[in-house]
Amino acid sequence: MRKLLCQIFCKVTRSKSSPSKLFGIESSTLFGIISQHGPPRGANHAICIYCSETADSLEHPLPAAFGEFENAPQLVDRICRKCNNERLGVLDEQLTRCGPEAFIRRFYGVQGRVTHDPVNSFYRGSAKGQRLEMKVFDPKLGFEVLLECDNGACRQLCQLVFIEQSGKKTHQLPIRQGTSPEQLRAAFNNLGVCPPYDTRVFADPDERAWVEPLLKATWPTFSFGDTGTPASSNYPDGGAVKFTLTNRYFRAVAKIAFHYFLTQFPDLSGHEPAFSDIRQFILDETTGVDRANEFVGERPRPLIGEMLSGGCPTGWVGHALCADITDGECRAHVQLFICEDFQPRVYTVRLGRDAALQGYPAFGHGYLHYPDGRRGRFSGEAVSLTATRADFPPLPLAPVIKST
């Protein structure tokens, strides 16, 4: 399976402006906040839209790792538990733990639902995606180190850095508690370090209690010298964050879009022939990464209406999910982690076409994180959005996978 490699560049700084409300979105339509929360739910559709089993689960279109939102739309009795928790669950895992959203989630300290175990994406990957890799050059040490980010603060990972004496090439190896000596040795061998080399250990005082026995068990002749030159505590130039993903990432985007669409158009079951291709794409583990371009495109215009003139959020963090049927084409739009520090992609997902589907309104929801953190079990609130037609014609979508 071909993997998708991408990276973003960021400054590890954080703004301090106060939160405000979501100000509306545009998706060939413009949206604004209203009081009600979408159309009524449809009847029990009984059979899973992905298999022949009974549809007996409750699905939240927005992944659970982003938290639970009060008044959020839910997809009821369209998916069986096995598909929801296993076949589709791995898609959410890769998106939320290995994609750009994983970094932004850590940056803002966003926690998942209280029943979910936390995973540090800088130490381990998930669902065939690799861990986040954030490298910066440390001017005091003279070589690159790995960082992790949490709630706006960055620090060095607990790691080993191997510095080849010929050419000074460096290799970084994160280490986490619970790693066995055999696992650490295998990870080291995979680095391809050429001897002779020097080794630097980065560990906090509380981590040394398990790091030192692990290193001695892995390399019995390993010895600890003095602390040497301290690493930098601030990296004003920021660094590059690298993500290595598979087709599961864009299949997750398509899943979010499709499931949200079905919550807003309850008279459509999801079984319709018009949706057969998107269902197959969401489920297909063998499909090539490039096939994402058939369904998912990058929207060139901002999804938030006020951003058309260069505006940006002032303190708040949120997500936007929208759905419409235009000239028989069923579409949904996904933008995750709308915030003032980053410019997240806006995805439009082409779900299917049926010329008989005409005259439907557009729907949207903004998912706003509470600025002071979780309140009970809720991380924020979902608010419905009104829609009005825009005057300008839609621009063509850009491919999400570009040839290199």
N, C-alpha and C positions, 0 to 999 in steps of 0.2 A: 504494500500500500504506500503510495507516494505521500510524503508529509509536506505540510505547508509551513514554511519558515518565514517569520516576519519579525520586525523589531520596530520599536518606537523610541524616540529620544525625548527625555523629559528632564526638567530641573526638579530636584527634590526639595521644593519649597512649597509653602502652603499659605493661601490667603486667609484672612480673618474676617471678611465681611459678613454681615448678618443675613440670615435666611429670608427668602421671600417666596411667594406662591409661584406655581407654574403659570406661565403666561400664555399658553395656547400653542397649537401646532398646525402645520400646513401639510397636506398630502394630496395635492390637487384641490384641497379644501383647507380652510383655516379653522382651528379649533379653539375653544375657550371654556372655562370652567362653568358647569351648571350644577344643580343640586341633586338630581336623580342619578342613578347608577346603571344606565344601559337598559336594553330591552328585557322583557321578561324571559324566564327560562322556558325551554321547550319541554316536550314530553320525554319520558324515559325511552331512549332509543335501543335499549336492550342488548344489542350485539356490538362488540368492540369494533371500532373502525379500522383496526390493523390486523385482526384475526377473527376467528369464528367463536371465540369464547364470550361469556357473558360480560357485558360492560358494567362493572360493579365498583369503580373507583371514583374518587373525587380528585380532579386535576386542577392545579393552579398554573395558568399559562406562564407566569413569571417564575423562574426557578426558585426553589426553596432556599438556596444558598444566599439569596439576596434579602431574605427575611419574609415575614408574613405581614400583609398589608390589610388593614381594616377596610371593609367594603369592596374588596377586590373581586372582580368577576371570576367565577369558577365554572369549569366544564364538568357537568354532572352526567354520569352514566353514559359516557361515550367510549371509554377505554377500560379494558380489563386490568386487574391489578398486576398481572405478570408483565404485560407490555409497559404499563406505567412505571413500575418500580425497577424492572430489569432491562428490557430492550430499549426503552427510551431514557431511563435513568442515567445511563452512561453518557448520553449526549449532553445532558445538563452538567454532569461531572466535568467533562472536558472544557466546556465553555466557561464554567464558573471557577475552575481551579487552574486552568492552563492558558486561557486566552487573555487578551488585553483587559477584559473585565475582571480577571483575577487580580491583576495588579492594582486597578483602581479600587476594587473592593478592599484590598489590604491597606491602600493609601488612606482611605476614609474610615477604616476600622469597622466596615459593615459586617455584621454577623448574620449567620443563617438562622433558621428556626431553632428554637431551644432544644429540640429533639435531635439535632444534627451535630455530629462530632466535628470539631474544628480540624482543619488540615492546613499546614503552612505550605503554601504553593512554592516557596523559594527553596524548600528542601526536597520535595517529592512531586512527581507528576501524578496524573490520574487518568484513567480511561484511555490509555495509549497516547495521551499527550505528555509532553515532558515538563519538568519543573521550570518555573520562571528563572531566567538568568539575567541578573543586573550587575554588570561589571563597571567599575570605575578605576581610573588610574589614581593611585595614592602618591602624591608628590613627596611625602616624607619617606615612604618606603622605596619608591622608585619602581613599583610594579603594580599590576592590576589586582584588585581584590573583589570579592563578591559581597553585595549588600542585600539586606532584606528591608522591607518597608512595612510599617504598621502604624496606622492612625496618624499619618503625617510625619512620622519620624523615621529616619533611616539609620541603620547600624550595620557593622560587619556581620556576616554570617559566622556561625561556628564552622570553621573550615581549616583545611590544610592547603597550603600553597607550596608547590614544588617549583623550584627555580633551576633550570638547567644551567650549568656553569659554562657551557659552550653556547654562546648566543643569547643567554639570559632569557630564553623562552619560559613562560610561566604556565602552570596548569593548576586550576583551582578545583578542590574536591570538598563539597559540603559534607558535614558529618552531623548526624542527629542521634539523640539518645535512643537506645534500643537496637542500633546497628550491631551486627555480630562481627567478629574479626574476619570471618570468611567473606562476608558481604563487603567489608571495607577493603580487603585485599583485592577482591574481584573488581571493585570500582576503580581502584588504583591501577590495576593492570589495563583496564579499558582506556585509560588516559594516554598510554603510550609514552610515558616519561623516559627520556634518554639519560642514563647516568654519565658522569656524576652530576648530582644535583643537591641543592640545599633545600631544607624544609622549614616552613614557618607555620606555627600553630596559632590560630585565632580562637580564643575561648574566654568567656567571662569566668570570674572566680567560682561561681556556683556550677559552671559547666565542667570545670577542671576535675571535679570529683568523679565524673564518669568518663571524661575524655582521656585522661592519663592512663587508667587501667585498660581502656580499649586499645590505645596505641601500643602499649606494652604487650598486650595479647596478640596484636596483629604483627608487630615487628619487635621481637624480644630484645633486640639490641638497640631499640630506640631510646634515646636519652634526651632530657630536657636541659637546655642551657639557660642563659639569662633571658630576660624579657626583650632585650634589644630595643631598637627604635620604636616608639609608640606610633600606632597608625593615626591618620588624620581623623578628626571628629566631625569635620564638615567638608562637603564636596560641592562647592558653589556652581561648578560647571555641569553638574548632573551626570547622567550616564545613559547608556543604551540598555533597554530591556528587550530580551529576545524571547520569542514564543515559538515553540515547535508543536504544530497541531496536525491532526488528520482530518479526514472528511467529516468526522463527527462534529466538528465545530460549526460548520455551516448547516449541517443537518439539524443541529440544535436550534439555530436561528430559524430555520424553516418550521420546526416543530412549534416553537413559541408563537410564530406568526399564525400558523394553521389553527392551533388550539384557541388562541385569542379570537380569531375570526369566527370560529364556531360558537363562542360564547355570545357574540354580538348578533349573529344571524341564526336564531334557534330553530327556524323552520327548515334549515339545511342540516342534515344529519352528519355529514362528512363521508357517507357511503356513496354519494353520487359519483357517476362515471367521470365527471369533470375533475374530480379530485384524485383519481386513481394514480396519476403520475407523481403527485406530491406525496401521497402516502407511501408509494414505493421508494421514492428518494429518501424519505425520512428513515425508513427501515433498512435500506440496503447498506450492509457493512462492506461490500466489495466494490462499491462504485468509486470511480476515480475522483480526486479532489476537483478536477476541472469541471465536473458535471454540475457543481454548485452554480455556475454561471447560467445554467438553463432556468434556474428558479430564483436565485438570489442576486440582486443587483444593488449597487451603492448609489444612493440618491444624491444628486449633486447639490440640491437646495436643502437648507436646514429644515428640520421637521418642526421646530419651534418657530411660530410666526414672527415673533419679535427679533429672532436671530437673522432674518432676511436683511435687516439693515445694520447688522454687525453687533447687536446686543448679545449679552451672555448672562447666565444666571448670577445672582448676587448672593451667594452663600448657601443656597439650597442644593441638594443632590436628589435626583429622581430619574425615572425611566418613563418612556412613552410607548404605548402600544396603540395602534390605530388600524382600522379595517374599513374597506369600501368595496363596492361593486360598481364599476364604471364601464358602460357599454358592454356588459356581460362578462367583463374580466374581474375575477375575484382577487383582491390583493390585501396584503397586510403590511404594516410598517413597524419596524422595531428600532428603537434607539435606547441603549442601555447606558446608565451612568452619565446623564446630562449634568454637567457641573461647570464650575468656573475655571478649574485647573487643567482640563483636558478637552479635546474636541473629538468626541466619540463618533464613529461612523453611523450613518443612517442607512438601514437596510430596508429595501422594498422586496417583498417575496411575492412572486407570481404563483398563485395557488391553483388556478384553473380557469377555464372559460366556458360559459354557457350563454348563448345569445338570448335565451328566454329570460335570463335574470336582468330585469330592467326596473328602474324607478326606486331603487333602494337608497336610504340615507347612508351617511358615513358615521362611524362611531370612533371614539378614542377614549383612552384612560391615561391619566398621569399618576404614577406611583411615587409619592413624595416621602422620603425618609424624614423621620422626626429629627430636628436639629440637636436635641438633647439625648439621643439614643433611644433604645427600646423602651416602650411603655407597656408593661405586662408582657404579653406574648407578641405584641405588634411592633414591627420596626418602622411603620409609617402608615399612611392612609392613601387609598386609591380614590381619585376623583374623576367623575365623568367629564367629558369635553364636548362642547358644542362644535358644529361644523358649518362653515359657509364656503361657497365656491370661490376659488381664486380666479383672477382675470387672465393670468398668463398661462400659456400652454405648458404642459409638463415636459421637462427635458429628458432625453434618453438616459437610462440607467447605465452606470459604468460597471464593467465586469469586476467581481470581487476577487477572482483569480486572474492574475495578469501573467502573460508569458514572459520568460526571462531569456 
